[in-house]
Amino acid sequence: MFRKTLFAASLALAGTAAAQAATMEDVERSFYPYKDGVPTVDGLTPGTVLNAGNVDQFKEALDPALYQHVKDGWVEITVGETTSFDLHPNYVQATRDSLGKVSLGDSLGQINGFVAGRPFPEEPSMDDPRAGEKLAWNYRYGYNWGDNAAIYPFYWRYRDMDSGKVERTIKFNFHFLNYMHRVNQPPVPEFEDNPSELFRAIYVQVLEPFDVKNTQLLIHRHDDDQVADNTWLYLGFQRRVRRLASGQITDSFLGSDLMIEDFEGYNGRLSDMNWSYKGTENILLPFYNHNNMELATDLEDREGYQFVDFGGKGGCFPEISWQLRKVYVLESDPVDDNHPISKRVHYVDAQTFTLPRTLTYDRKGDLWKSWTIGQAHPDHHLPKNKGTGVSIDDAFSMIDVQASHCTTGQFKGQVDPELNPVKLFSVQNMRATGR
């Protein structure tokens, strides 16, 4: 009740706040923040290696958890050149076309007039009590994976940080499909046959090991954010599909350090969280050119693709370079008091609106998990990804700092509509595939 009262008060304040309508100049600044120069920190230049001995000099350029990881000697960070990750021109044009037509609704999780593109391209203001909510909408309708894509395959490894032992390896395929607000791949802007008014679907299939083979997960997210997701799980050993209760998306997924709600940085409804904008910073984020990294040799791919390698304490850190980038600090705290966390702090990349760094705090307010999603430039990755304008999710690390444990992910991300037919995203497909 207290939180609802606070939100109502925020709405009242929002009605009196001086809101400036977004302009074409705002769109240009939003999508091309480095056009007139890149952020700088004294002494922090491409090629600099941050370690326990020098990290204090550059503390302002790291989020608190990453600073502590380096300070404790868990990892060393190599600085790369800050580069522009231009999104697809069609997505930028859709933003221009929607300018002045999009607004927040009267309650959390409502938006008006949105068709496609970035809903709120204007710079966030600390004077706007709903600025955090607008940033969250920009993430929800961002160009992460474009209109559809697949991680095909996707390796997860469960690791003990103290011993470095790999306890378990799971091989998946992940698939993503947007039904609405599409800008690039036909049909545009949406599928005509969409009676449930779905915005997005995610389909996951386990390929190995044998004991969990053919475990499948299907998520249907409605365009109306206030409608609960439909989520189904198929367990191979039971040979049946069951619907997951909403609370189960915050359980450990297949014994890993991730919740379903953690996917992509945040995989839930906007209306399940209160959103607060905490300011703009220039900090290091895991952006890089995949083909320029020292890549792993212990995973085979029949097409010769090499995955990001891992090192540092327990093998829990992707061996990549990090760029100094413009970041919006966005805090989310659960509406439901029974949620297992107290808050997340998302470090939102201001150009792509991906969530490369997220810190999760337990119900006592202590740091629980440190979440990294490496972002690879599409023009320096697989040939099929070149020119797609998709910031490619390329590797992840979810570190449970309290349990000294991590789950790592190595991606082969492919922006390829042929890998994502509509029939894949159905309960019927789960049953047929599981036989």
C-alpha angles and dihedrals in degrees: 000000000000091000092049090051090051091050092050089051090051091053090052090051091047090057091059098038117109101250117191116211114241116257136202087258089058089054092052092048091047096053099032106036094154097050092108098033144314129262118269139199120192110265094003105118134152109286095030112135115212115211140156091281100056106020094100088065090061101034092125090061096059134065113246097259096046090048090054093047090055093041091053091051094247094127144359119223124216115206118226132193115280107246135180117256098200113200120222113292091233090060091049091048091049087056091052091048091053096047112136093005101088126080139160118260125237094267138039110282097027125114130174132211098006119151108153144322128046109337098207112024095165120107111267118248129212086218091063110083090199096048091107091053091052091051089051091054090050088056094046092052095035126127094254103149089353118238092332140343144156138229096216106196116007123184123204121191126191111213139187105224095206098050099025089228117154101225099184141359122205124188117208144170114220122194131190129193131177113208094185140030092035119165109175119023119057133289095056129216094000148337113272093214099064108118093164090054093233119183099191143358132201123197124189129186127184113222099181161054102045098239092063100025113141094018102149135193126197125186124187113192117195122222087233100076092203091064112088119247118253109231127181132184126200115200112201096210091052095040094214140103119236130184116240120229114236092251092059093071087075093054122099108277110232091335094302129129090256133090119209084245089063096061113124090001095298125017106179143083119294089226090063091068140050109230126212129182109220101182144279124286141171107233140149115276129181099258119140148131108274095207091056095056128094096254133206122269099188097079120069125216121184091222093051097251115155123212129221111275126229133222142143123084110357091350087281100132128077112238097232139117124259129221129214102240142168110265137188112213107220124182123200125189124183121258088211111076089207093064112121094236133058096210149330125226110209122197099209117201103235095215104044100021090224119141104236094162128034128167117203123203126202125234091272090057096251123134108266109166137020111206124196126179113186115222118210124196108247093223091060099047133060113350091240090059095055112114095009094113090223118138096225118229097225110165138357141200124193109187121192097205092188096053095036090233136119144190117213130195132205115195138202095193115193126185095206123135092200089069092056112054114172092243089066091069098063138098088234090060090052091055094044093047092047096057 
